Amino acid sequence: MDYNNLIVAVENRIAIITINRPEKLNALNHETFSELSEVITNLKNDKNVYVIILTGVGGKAFVAGADIVELHKNNAAQGKEFSEFGQAVFNQIENVGKPVIAAVNGFALGGGCELALACHIRLASENAKFGQPEVNLGIIPGYGGTQRLTKLVGTGKAFEFILTGNLYSAEEAMKIGLVNSVFPPEELLEKAKEMANTIASKGQYAVRASIEAILKSREINTYDGLSYESNLFGLCCDTDDFKEGTKAFLEKRKPNFDNS
């Protein structure tokens, strides 16, 4: 299917979603959110897709933020609806049940940083810049930034990040745990594909269960989390992937997961 603001390609069990609004530095408008929601729904139900990569067209921006032209029109009620709509789409991404890798090439500011935060893994190019500069516009992050950033980097760094509105280099972002790895710009997408291929080669029931357990850890206490983990572990032990994985280990060969 063709989209106005996205390019979607699927190859070797990996879907690559590219935000395609270069004239606006890939800023997120209502149409782009709607298209993202539709694509994520389709990929969630596509049994031939194991991993998703999210990136932005060109080398200048991953996503430079929300579309200020649309944002400027909001009053209190409209602003709440504006925020909730974006949050719902980012929640879809986080809970799609498949690994989502952000390949951050350039600016990831405001909504762009929040989009990266909604992904499970973040890889960045050396020229990437991260920031939540909403205070410069007289607002706060509205697409989950106050919540996901705090859980990822800690309260102190989240306060600094959000209250100053400063921009941070890819290396600085990696030091505080916002970014997993940094690569030269020309290598970024290939490195993301390499990681995606590695994940796609694993038992997919276990991959999905791992994502579910990790996300659940943010909602419940450790004791309940351990119980949740044990239940998922037990369910994994009842799969063909488990039988194949352990058999392959004992036979000293690579597993051949069916993943059907």
Secondary structure in CASP SS format (residue, H / E / C, confidence):
PFRMAT SS
TARGET T0000
AUTHOR 0000-0000-0000
METHOD secondary structure of the structure
MODEL  1
M C 1.00
D C 1.00
Y C 1.00
N C 1.00
N C 1.00
L E 1.00
I E 1.00
V E 1.00
A E 1.00
V E 1.00
E E 1.00
N C 1.00
R C 1.00
I E 1.00
A E 1.00
I E 1.00
I E 1.00
T E 1.00
I E 1.00
N C 1.00
R C 1.00
P H 1.00
E H 1.00
K H 1.00
L C 1.00
N C 1.00
A C 1.00
L E 1.00
N C 1.00
H H 1.00
E H 1.00
T H 1.00
F H 1.00
S H 1.00
E H 1.00
L H 1.00
S H 1.00
E H 1.00
V H 1.00
I H 1.00
T H 1.00
N H 1.00
L H 1.00
K H 1.00
N C 1.00
D C 1.00
K C 1.00
N C 1.00
V C 1.00
Y C 1.00
V E 1.00
I E 1.00
I E 1.00
L E 1.00
T E 1.00
G E 1.00
V C 1.00
G C 1.00
G C 1.00
K C 1.00
A E 1.00
F E 1.00
V E 1.00
A C 1.00
G C 1.00
A E 1.00
D C 1.00
I H 1.00
V H 1.00
E H 1.00
L H 1.00
H C 1.00
K C 1.00
N C 1.00
N C 1.00
A H 1.00
A H 1.00
Q H 1.00
G H 1.00
K H 1.00
E H 1.00
F H 1.00
S H 1.00
E H 1.00
F H 1.00
G H 1.00
Q H 1.00
A H 1.00
V H 1.00
F H 1.00
N H 1.00
Q H 1.00
I H 1.00
E H 1.00
N C 1.00
V C 1.00
G C 1.00
K C 1.00
P C 1.00
V E 1.00
I E 1.00
A E 1.00
A E 1.00
V E 1.00
N C 1.00
G C 1.00
F E 1.00
A E 1.00
L E 1.00
G C 1.00
G H 1.00
G H 1.00
C H 1.00
E H 1.00
L H 1.00
A H 1.00
L H 1.00
A H 1.00
C C 1.00
H C 1.00
I E 1.00
R E 1.00
L E 1.00
A E 1.00
S E 1.00
E C 1.00
N C 1.00
A C 1.00
K E 1.00
F E 1.00
G E 1.00
Q C 1.00
P H 1.00
E H 1.00
V H 1.00
N H 1.00
L H 1.00
G C 1.00
I C 1.00
I C 1.00
P C 1.00
G C 1.00
Y C 1.00
G C 1.00
G H 1.00
T H 1.00
Q H 1.00
R H 1.00
L H 1.00
T H 1.00
K H 1.00
L H 1.00
V H 1.00
G C 1.00
T H 1.00
G H 1.00
K H 1.00
A H 1.00
F H 1.00
E H 1.00
F H 1.00
I H 1.00
L H 1.00
T H 1.00
G C 1.00
N C 1.00
L E 1.00
Y E 1.00
S E 1.00
A H 1.00
E H 1.00
E H 1.00
A H 1.00
M H 1.00
K H 1.00
I C 1.00
G C 1.00
L C 1.00
V C 1.00
N C 1.00
S E 1.00
V E 1.00
F E 1.00
P C 1.00
P H 1.00
E H 1.00
E H 1.00
L H 1.00
L H 1.00
E H 1.00
K H 1.00
A H 1.00
K H 1.00
E H 1.00
M H 1.00
A H 1.00
N H 1.00
T H 1.00
I H 1.00
A H 1.00
S C 1.00
K C 1.00
G C 1.00
Q H 1.00
Y H 1.00
A H 1.00
V H 1.00
R H 1.00
A H 1.00
S H 1.00
I H 1.00
E H 1.00
A H 1.00
I H 1.00
L H 1.00
K H 1.00
S C 1.00
R C 1.00
E C 1.00
I C 1.00
N C 1.00
T H 1.00
Y H 1.00
D H 1.00
G H 1.00
L H 1.00
S H 1.00
Y H 1.00
E H 1.00
S H 1.00
N H 1.00
L H 1.00
F H 1.00
G H 1.00
L H 1.00
C H 1.00
C C 1.00
D C 1.00
T C 1.00
D H 1.00
D H 1.00
F H 1.00
K H 1.00
E H 1.00
G H 1.00
T H 1.00
K H 1.00
A H 1.00
F H 1.00
L H 1.00
E C 1.00
K C 1.00
R C 1.00
K C 1.00
P C 1.00
N C 1.00
F C 1.00
D C 1.00
N C 1.00
S C 1.00
END
